[in-house]
């Protein structure tokens, strides 16, 4: 017999999984269902959400505006770290922790007995939601129906929805699993499940944040982004909030076919999964930020930061945003960003991001040092001593090998 609850807070998006969960929870637990949606930039997906949630049995719907916090406390710190996971820029990964944090806040406010999510038992999001819930409400019960319920396929969910008069915007033929926020859009399922199938990038309605490079316009766009200590502050001389910068770059990048990624990634739960990701503005920001770091970070810091970026990306992908290590790595990153100030100009053209110029008051690049022409600040004869000392271990090893080889030939003439 299932545990009975009086009140359950449901992570609600209005998509297939969470739409059927409202009547299902009431049927199986006899509980009041309070739906919670985190607004992380889904835009039109939030239209009519309250009416739909109430019509399908929820007692109320909270729509929490998380966009500003999402950008400033999750997206920008990850961008400054250069964090990615197998070339994926972590769109869904850092949206889940902030939504889960809000779920806990409302669950405590409402006196709920449990929190429910619609993540599958095969996916990464179940881990991200539950680790965040445990971080803020370690004693809270969590209901994850996909691990045990009878609606164990999206086709069965669609049938259940029709039987319970739940309106859906999808059909079995258009039922891609999608997740959208202001940073990215992911596509999974259907024909994408077979890596042998070409992603339908040119198919009308598939891409939502832009067009494929093939369909992009024939004239390039140019954009100059200014950064202050690693944070973008203006585009083409116009100061903007980070949120407005991302939305502006999403439009520019989308028109030019920027930021489309088709990969087979290694999921946290152990399997490989194929997905198509759209991250137009984020891809531009990452490219500009990395270009600026080329001239503002010294070699040791830049190389070590690459290692930090790899670990940072893994932590975020694995749902460990609220861990001590992630916070400590962010502190390291913030220290490296103190000189990452300047302007980067880029050309955007048919899926390509082509650097045009980079300037910074903290630039470590010296044209006088690097020039092939005559200069008076670098004595090229110094390089002979440097190479001698730098290669000394190799030289000693080679001399030792020669000596050993000579001894071997003396005792064993047939040795060659």
SVG drawing of the C-alpha trace seen along z (x, -y; Angstrom):
<svg xmlns="http://www.w3.org/2000/svg" viewBox="-12 -52 96 64">
<polyline fill="none" stroke="black" stroke-width="0.4" points="0.0,0.0 1.3,-3.4 2.2,-6.0 -0.6,-8.5 0.1,-12.2 -2.1,-15.2 -0.3,-17.7 2.3,-17.2 4.2,-19.9 4.7,-19.0 7.5,-20.3 5.2,-21.3 6.0,-22.3 2.8,-21.6 4.5,-19.1 3.4,-15.5 4.9,-14.0 3.8,-16.6 0.4,-17.0 -0.6,-13.5 1.0,-13.5 -1.7,-15.8 -4.7,-13.4 -2.4,-10.4 -1.2,-11.7 -4.7,-12.5 -5.9,-9.0 -3.0,-7.1 -2.3,-9.2 -5.6,-11.0 -3.6,-14.2 -3.9,-17.9 -1.5,-18.8 0.2,-22.2 1.9,-22.8 5.1,-24.8 6.7,-26.1 10.1,-27.8 10.2,-30.6 13.7,-30.2 12.8,-31.7 10.4,-29.3 8.3,-32.2 5.3,-30.9 5.4,-27.6 4.1,-29.3 1.0,-30.7 -2.2,-29.2 -0.3,-27.1 -2.4,-28.1 -5.7,-27.4 -4.3,-24.0 -3.0,-23.1 -6.2,-24.0 -8.4,-22.2 -6.4,-19.0 -6.9,-19.0 -4.2,-21.2 -5.4,-23.3 -3.1,-26.1 -0.1,-26.9 3.0,-29.0 5.0,-30.5 8.2,-31.7 10.2,-34.2 13.7,-32.8 15.3,-34.4 17.5,-37.0 18.8,-34.7 19.3,-31.9 21.4,-34.1 23.5,-35.9 24.0,-33.0 24.1,-29.9 24.7,-30.7 27.3,-33.5 29.4,-31.6 29.4,-28.5 30.4,-30.6 33.2,-32.3 34.5,-28.9 34.4,-27.8 32.4,-24.8 31.0,-22.3 30.3,-18.6 31.4,-16.7 31.0,-20.0 27.5,-20.5 27.0,-23.9 24.9,-22.6 21.6,-24.2 19.3,-21.9 21.9,-20.9 22.1,-24.2 18.4,-25.0 17.3,-22.0 19.1,-23.1 17.5,-26.6 14.0,-25.1 14.5,-22.4 15.5,-25.1 12.2,-26.9 10.2,-23.7 11.6,-23.2 10.8,-26.8 7.2,-26.5 6.8,-23.0 7.9,-24.4 5.7,-27.4 2.7,-25.2 3.4,-22.5 3.6,-19.8 4.4,-16.2 6.4,-15.4 7.8,-16.8 7.1,-15.0 9.0,-15.3 8.3,-13.7 11.9,-12.7 12.5,-9.3 14.5,-6.6 16.9,-6.6 17.7,-10.3 20.0,-12.8 17.4,-15.2 16.1,-12.9 19.6,-13.1 19.8,-16.9 16.4,-17.5 16.8,-15.1 20.3,-16.2 19.2,-19.8 16.1,-18.8 18.3,-16.9 20.5,-19.9 17.7,-22.1 15.2,-19.6 17.0,-16.4 13.9,-14.9 11.4,-15.6 9.8,-12.6 10.3,-12.5 7.9,-10.9 9.4,-9.8 6.5,-7.9 8.6,-7.0 10.5,-4.5 7.4,-2.4 4.2,-3.5 2.2,-1.8 2.6,-4.7 6.1,-3.5 6.2,-4.9 5.3,-8.2 2.7,-6.5 0.9,-5.2 1.1,-8.7 -0.6,-10.1 -3.4,-7.5 -3.8,-8.4 -4.0,-12.1 -6.7,-11.5 -8.7,-9.3 -8.6,-12.1 -9.3,-14.9 -5.9,-16.5 -5.1,-18.8 -1.7,-18.2 0.2,-20.2 1.9,-17.1 1.1,-13.8 2.9,-10.5 4.5,-11.6 5.8,-15.0 6.6,-13.8 10.2,-14.9 11.3,-15.2 12.2,-18.9 13.5,-21.1 13.7,-24.9 15.1,-27.8 16.5,-31.2 20.0,-29.6 19.1,-26.6 16.7,-24.1 17.3,-20.3 15.7,-17.7 15.6,-14.0 13.6,-10.9 11.8,-9.6 14.2,-9.4 17.0,-11.0 17.3,-7.8 19.2,-6.2 22.5,-7.9 22.4,-6.6 19.5,-9.0 20.3,-12.5 18.9,-15.2 16.1,-17.0 17.7,-20.4 16.1,-21.8 12.6,-20.4 10.1,-23.2 9.4,-23.5 12.2,-21.3 14.6,-24.1 13.1,-26.8 15.9,-29.2 17.2,-29.6 17.9,-28.0 20.4,-25.5 23.7,-26.9 22.4,-25.9 19.3,-28.0 21.1,-31.0 21.3,-34.3 24.1,-35.0 25.4,-38.2 27.4,-38.0 26.7,-39.9 29.3,-41.5 29.1,-41.8 31.3,-43.4 30.9,-42.2 32.5,-44.0 33.4,-42.1 34.1,-43.4 36.0,-40.8 34.6,-38.0 31.0,-39.2 29.4,-40.6 28.2,-44.1 27.4,-45.5 26.9,-44.7 28.1,-47.1 28.6,-49.8 25.1,-49.5 25.1,-48.5 22.7,-45.7 21.8,-43.3 23.3,-39.8 19.7,-38.5 19.2,-41.0 22.7,-40.2 21.8,-36.5 18.5,-37.2 20.1,-39.6 22.8,-37.1 20.2,-34.3 18.5,-36.3 21.8,-37.1 23.1,-33.6 19.9,-31.9 19.7,-33.9 23.2,-32.8 22.8,-29.1 25.1,-29.4 25.2,-26.9 23.6,-23.8 25.1,-20.6 24.3,-17.0 26.0,-14.6 25.9,-11.2 26.7,-11.9 27.5,-9.8 24.7,-10.1 25.3,-10.1 23.2,-7.0 25.6,-5.0 24.0,-4.9 24.8,-6.8 22.1,-9.2 21.8,-11.2 20.5,-14.8 20.4,-17.9 21.0,-21.1 20.4,-24.7 22.5,-27.3 23.0,-30.3 23.7,-33.1 25.6,-30.9 27.9,-29.6 28.8,-33.2 29.4,-34.2 31.7,-31.2 33.7,-32.0 34.1,-35.7 35.0,-35.0 37.6,-32.4 39.1,-34.8 39.5,-37.5 41.1,-35.1 43.8,-34.3 45.3,-37.7 44.5,-38.3 45.5,-35.1 49.0,-33.9 50.0,-30.4 49.9,-28.6 46.5,-30.0 45.0,-29.4 46.1,-25.8 45.1,-25.0 41.7,-26.7 41.1,-24.2 41.3,-21.4 39.0,-23.3 36.5,-23.8 36.4,-20.1 35.7,-19.3 33.2,-22.2 31.3,-20.9 31.1,-17.4 29.9,-18.7 27.1,-20.7 26.1,-17.9 26.0,-15.5 23.6,-17.7 26.3,-18.7 25.7,-22.5 25.3,-22.9 28.4,-21.0 31.4,-22.5 33.7,-21.6 31.6,-23.5 31.5,-26.6 35.2,-26.4 35.9,-26.1 33.7,-29.2 35.9,-31.1 39.0,-30.1 37.3,-31.1 36.3,-34.5 40.0,-35.2 41.1,-34.4 38.5,-36.8 39.9,-40.0 41.8,-40.9 39.3,-39.5 38.1,-42.9 38.0,-44.1 36.3,-44.0 35.9,-41.1 34.6,-41.5 33.2,-38.5 31.9,-37.7 28.8,-35.4 28.3,-33.6 26.5,-30.3 27.2,-28.5 30.7,-29.9 32.1,-32.3 35.1,-34.1 37.2,-36.3 37.9,-39.8 39.7,-41.6 40.3,-41.5 41.6,-44.3 42.1,-44.7 43.8,-47.1 45.2,-44.0 46.5,-42.4 49.7,-40.3 50.4,-40.2 53.3,-42.3 53.8,-42.9 57.3,-44.1 58.2,-40.8 56.4,-38.7 57.5,-40.5 59.5,-38.9 61.1,-42.3 64.0,-43.8 63.5,-44.6 65.4,-45.8 63.6,-44.0 64.4,-40.3 67.9,-38.9 67.5,-35.8 70.9,-34.5 69.4,-33.8 67.4,-31.0 70.5,-28.8 71.1,-28.6 67.4,-28.1 67.1,-25.2 70.3,-23.6 68.9,-23.6 65.3,-22.8 66.6,-19.8 69.2,-18.6 67.2,-15.7 66.7,-14.4 70.4,-14.8 71.4,-13.0 69.0,-10.1 70.4,-9.8 74.0,-9.8 73.1,-7.1 71.4,-5.0 74.4,-5.3 76.7,-4.1 74.5,-1.2 74.3,-0.3 78.1,-0.4 78.5,2.0 75.9,4.3 77.7,4.4 81.1,5.1 79.7,8.2 77.2,9.2 78.6,8.3 75.3,9.4 73.4,6.6 72.3,3.9"/>
</svg>
